[in-house]
Amino acid sequence: MTEVHVVVPGGIDNPRRPSGGNVYDRRVCRGLVALGWSVHEHAVPGQWPRPDAAARMAVAAALARVTDGGQVLVDGLVASVVPEVLEPEADRLRLVVLMHMPRDEPREVAALSAASAIVTTSDWTRRWLLDHYALPEDRMYVVPPGVDVADVAPPSQSGGRLLCVGAITPVKGHDLLLDALATIDDLVWQCACVGSLDLDGEFVDVLRRQAEVRGLGERLYFTGPLTGAELERAYAEADALVLASHAETYGMVVTEALARGLPVVATEVGGVPEALGHAADGSRPGLLVAPGDPQALAQALCRWLGDPRERARLRAAARSRRLTLSDWSQTSRELSAVLTEVAG
């Protein structure tokens, strides 16, 4: 039986702080087991990506337990900030770093240079790493996230049920979204913001105050993190996904929305265009706007809300794109192929 040790950040299954990276790690671990791999998970405690000495020691201890020649898949949130732990093990172990989000700092390139291979979750991330770091191209692999099959969400007549999924932090652009929505308050809409509220409490408080001041308190609301059936219900009751992020390496929520036939209104950042993809006729199943521009986002939302024919066109494109999405078993097979190559 093929064996791999997987080092992930502690709290990977914490329902209060769900993330795309954690979901990816969990799903590929399960997928590798289904493919016949013996997976040994090492969840290392710590405030990643700001580890203290104890957290670094936990990673070192996990690697020390792996026998010589063993294969180790290390989540990039951990790997990128502990090069001093990875480098001494580089000759003894086959280290594969799974990069979800580049950090753009010298310690990260040192950590990646110690790896036998680097797996990114999007073509955009792979290009970014090659453009910014002197890394060998033949050690870089792309294994995109999968998505679960889901029923098509029935649309409402107005199209005004908007959904934003992501931790409530500045990088996700909720302040930009609020500014955009405040300029179209004469249209019929409501927006549910689903995501962790405890990563930046001050930012959340400011958003709530601004929503009240601008008269949006009953139309823009924050549910906190949702998982399982509750998250399924949020998607099923939505007409469109809105993503105002300033940075995304892929945007798993984009494909999660498309899996339900939901069009996407998003900022054109990072791997979002890659996740959005195209319908069979080449059209986009959503609208992309420049990042950091609330007026452009407001115009796109007006286009969605104000034109029934445009909504019908985008829904048809989303349903077409839905049929081409890869599932998590495909992701696991691709990652298995990378690990097998590295082991060989």
C-alpha positions in Angstrom: 0.0 0.0 0.0 1.3 3.5 -0.9 2.0 5.7 2.1 1.9 9.4 2.6 2.2 11.6 5.6 0.0 14.8 5.5 0.9 17.8 7.6 -2.1 20.2 8.1 -2.8 23.1 10.4 -4.5 22.3 13.6 -8.2 23.1 13.6 -8.7 21.9 10.0 -12.2 20.7 10.9 -13.2 23.7 13.1 -16.8 24.6 11.9 -16.3 28.1 13.2 -13.5 28.8 10.7 -14.1 27.0 7.5 -11.8 27.8 4.6 -11.2 26.6 1.1 -7.8 25.3 2.0 -9.1 23.3 4.9 -11.8 21.8 2.7 -9.3 20.9 0.0 -7.0 19.2 2.5 -9.8 17.2 4.1 -11.3 16.1 0.7 -8.0 15.0 -0.8 -7.0 13.0 2.3 -10.3 11.1 2.1 -9.8 10.7 -1.7 -6.3 9.3 -1.4 -7.6 6.8 1.2 -10.3 5.7 -1.3 -7.6 5.2 -3.9 -5.6 2.9 -1.7 -3.2 5.2 0.0 -2.2 4.8 3.6 -2.7 8.4 4.8 -1.1 9.5 8.1 -2.4 12.9 9.1 -0.4 15.2 11.4 -2.5 18.2 12.5 0.0 20.7 14.0 -1.4 23.2 16.5 -0.5 26.9 16.2 -1.6 30.3 15.0 -0.8 29.7 11.3 0.7 31.5 9.4 2.2 33.1 12.5 3.6 30.2 14.4 5.4 30.4 17.8 8.3 28.2 18.8 6.0 25.5 20.1 4.2 25.3 16.7 7.5 25.0 14.8 8.6 22.3 17.2 5.3 20.4 16.5 6.1 20.4 12.7 9.7 19.3 13.4 8.4 16.5 15.6 5.9 15.4 13.0 8.6 15.2 10.3 10.9 13.4 12.6 8.4 10.6 13.0 8.5 9.8 9.2 11.1 7.2 8.2 13.8 7.9 5.8 12.6 8.2 2.2 9.0 8.8 3.3 6.7 11.0 1.4 5.2 14.1 3.1 2.5 16.4 1.8 2.7 19.7 3.7 -0.1 22.3 3.6 1.4 25.6 2.3 0.0 27.6 5.2 2.4 25.6 7.4 5.3 25.0 5.0 5.7 28.6 3.8 6.6 29.9 7.3 8.9 27.1 8.6 11.8 26.8 6.1 14.2 26.2 9.0 12.3 23.0 9.7 11.9 21.8 6.1 15.4 22.4 4.9 17.2 19.9 7.2 14.7 17.3 6.1 14.9 17.9 2.4 17.5 15.2 1.7 15.9 12.6 3.9 12.2 12.9 2.9 10.3 13.5 -0.2 8.6 16.8 0.6 5.6 18.0 -1.4 4.2 21.4 -0.6 0.5 22.1 -1.3 0.2 25.8 -2.0 -3.2 27.4 -1.6 -2.1 31.0 -1.2 1.3 32.5 -1.9 2.6 34.9 0.8 5.3 36.7 -1.2 8.1 36.7 1.4 11.7 35.4 1.4 10.9 32.6 4.0 8.4 31.2 1.6 10.8 30.8 -1.3 13.3 29.1 1.0 10.6 26.6 2.1 9.5 25.9 -1.5 13.1 25.4 -2.6 13.4 22.6 -0.1 10.5 20.7 -1.6 10.7 17.8 -4.1 7.5 19.1 -5.7 5.0 21.9 -5.4 1.3 21.5 -6.0 -0.8 24.5 -6.6 -4.6 24.7 -6.8 -4.7 26.8 -9.9 -2.8 27.7 -13.0 -2.8 31.3 -11.8 -0.9 30.3 -8.6 1.6 28.3 -10.5 2.3 31.2 -12.8 2.6 33.6 -9.9 5.2 31.4 -8.2 7.2 31.0 -11.3 7.1 34.8 -12.0 8.1 35.7 -8.4 10.4 32.9 -7.3 13.4 31.2 -8.9 11.8 27.7 -8.8 12.3 24.9 -11.3 9.3 24.6 -13.6 9.4 20.8 -13.8 8.7 20.5 -10.0 5.5 22.5 -10.3 2.1 20.8 -10.6 -1.5 22.1 -10.8 -4.3 20.1 -9.1 -7.5 22.2 -9.1 -10.2 21.7 -6.4 -13.2 19.6 -7.2 -16.8 20.3 -6.4 -19.7 18.2 -5.3 -22.7 17.5 -7.6 -25.7 19.5 -6.5 -29.2 20.2 -7.6 -29.9 23.3 -9.7 -31.2 26.2 -7.5 -34.6 27.4 -8.6 -34.5 31.1 -9.5 -36.7 33.8 -8.1 -38.5 36.3 -10.4 -36.5 39.3 -9.3 -33.1 37.6 -9.2 -32.5 39.7 -6.0 -31.4 36.9 -3.6 -27.7 37.6 -3.5 -25.2 35.4 -1.6 -21.6 36.1 -0.6 -19.6 33.3 0.9 -16.2 33.9 2.6 -14.7 34.9 5.9 -15.6 38.5 6.8 -12.2 40.0 6.4 -10.9 43.0 4.4 -9.3 40.8 1.7 -12.8 39.4 0.8 -13.9 42.9 0.0 -17.1 43.1 2.0 -16.6 46.8 2.4 -16.5 47.1 -1.4 -19.7 45.1 -1.6 -21.4 47.3 0.9 -20.5 50.4 -1.0 -21.8 48.9 -4.2 -25.1 47.8 -2.7 -25.6 51.2 -1.1 -25.8 52.8 -4.5 -28.5 50.5 -5.8 -30.8 50.5 -2.8 -33.7 51.4 -5.1 -33.6 47.9 -6.6 -35.1 44.7 -5.2 -32.3 42.7 -3.5 -31.2 41.2 -0.2 -27.7 39.8 0.4 -26.6 37.1 2.8 -23.0 37.2 3.8 -21.9 33.7 5.0 -18.6 33.3 6.7 -16.5 33.5 9.9 -17.1 36.6 12.0 -14.3 36.2 14.5 -11.2 36.6 12.3 -11.4 40.4 12.3 -14.0 41.5 14.8 -13.3 45.2 14.4 -13.8 45.0 10.6 -17.1 43.2 11.2 -18.3 45.9 13.6 -17.5 48.6 11.1 -19.4 46.9 8.4 -22.5 46.4 10.6 -22.4 50.1 11.7 -22.1 51.3 8.1 -24.9 49.0 7.0 -27.2 50.5 9.6 -26.1 54.1 8.8 -26.9 53.5 5.1 -30.2 51.9 5.8 -29.2 48.4 4.7 -29.4 46.8 8.0 -32.3 44.5 7.1 -31.1 43.8 3.6 -27.4 43.0 4.1 -26.9 40.5 6.9 -24.2 38.3 8.3 -25.1 34.7 9.1 -21.7 33.6 10.5 -20.1 30.4 9.1 -22.4 27.8 7.7 -21.6 24.2 6.8 -23.4 21.0 5.8 -27.2 21.3 5.3 -27.3 25.0 6.3 -24.8 26.0 3.6 -26.6 23.8 1.1 -29.8 25.7 2.0 -28.1 29.1 1.5 -27.0 28.2 -2.0 -30.4 26.7 -2.8 -32.1 29.9 -1.8 -29.8 32.2 -3.8 -30.1 33.7 -7.3 -26.5 34.6 -7.7 -23.1 34.6 -6.0 -21.3 37.9 -5.4 -17.6 37.9 -4.7 -15.8 41.2 -4.2 -12.4 39.8 -3.1 -9.2 41.8 -3.5 -7.3 38.5 -3.9 -8.2 34.8 -4.7 -5.9 32.1 -5.8 -8.9 30.1 -7.2 -12.2 30.8 -5.5 -13.9 27.4 -4.6 -17.1 29.2 -3.8 -17.3 30.1 -7.5 -17.5 26.5 -8.6 -19.8 25.7 -5.7 -22.2 28.3 -7.0 -21.9 27.0 -10.6 -22.5 23.5 -9.4 -26.0 24.7 -8.6 -26.5 26.7 -11.8 -25.9 30.0 -10.0 -24.3 32.8 -12.0 -21.4 34.7 -10.4 -20.7 38.4 -10.1 -17.1 38.8 -9.1 -14.0 40.8 -9.1 -11.5 39.7 -11.8 -8.6 38.7 -9.5 -6.2 35.8 -9.3 -7.7 32.4 -10.2 -11.4 33.6 -10.2 -11.6 33.8 -14.1 -10.1 30.2 -14.1 -12.7 28.9 -11.7 -15.5 30.7 -13.5 -14.6 29.2 -16.8 -16.8 29.3 -19.9 -20.1 27.7 -21.0 -20.1 25.4 -24.0 -20.7 28.3 -26.3 -17.7 30.2 -24.9 -19.7 32.7 -22.9 -19.0 33.5 -19.3 -21.4 32.2 -16.7 -21.2 35.4 -14.8 -19.9 39.0 -14.8 -16.3 40.0 -13.9 -15.4 43.5 -12.8 -12.2 45.3 -11.9 -11.1 44.8 -8.3 -11.4 47.6 -5.8 -14.0 49.5 -7.8 -17.4 49.7 -6.1 -19.0 51.6 -9.0 -18.0 48.8 -11.4 -19.5 46.2 -9.1 -22.7 48.2 -8.7 -23.0 48.5 -12.4 -22.7 44.7 -12.8 -25.3 44.1 -10.1 -27.6 46.6 -11.8 -27.1 44.7 -15.1 -28.0 41.5 -13.3 -31.0 42.8 -11.4 -32.4 45.1 -14.1 -32.5 42.9 -17.2 -34.5 39.6 -17.1 -33.1 38.6 -20.4 -29.5 39.0 -19.1 -30.4 36.9 -16.1 -31.8 34.2 -18.3 -28.7 34.3 -20.5 -26.3 34.0 -17.5 -28.4 31.3 -15.9 -28.2 29.2 -19.1 -24.4 29.7 -19.2 -24.0 28.7 -15.6 -26.0 25.5 -16.2 -23.9 24.7 -19.2 -20.7 25.3 -17.2 -22.1 23.1 -14.4 -21.9 20.1 -16.7 -18.1 20.5 -17.1 -17.0 20.9 -13.5 -14.6 18.2 -12.1 -15.5 16.4 -8.9 -13.3 15.7 -5.9 -12.5 12.2 -7.1 -10.8 13.7 -10.1 -8.8 16.0 -7.8 -7.7 13.1 -5.7 -6.6 11.1 -8.8 -4.5 13.9 -10.1 -2.9 14.4 -6.7 -2.2 10.7 -6.4 -0.5 10.8 -9.8 1.8 13.6 -8.6 2.7 11.8 -5.4 3.3 8.6 -7.4 5.6 10.4 -9.7 7.5 12.1 -6.9 7.8 8.7 -5.1 9.2 7.1 -8.2 
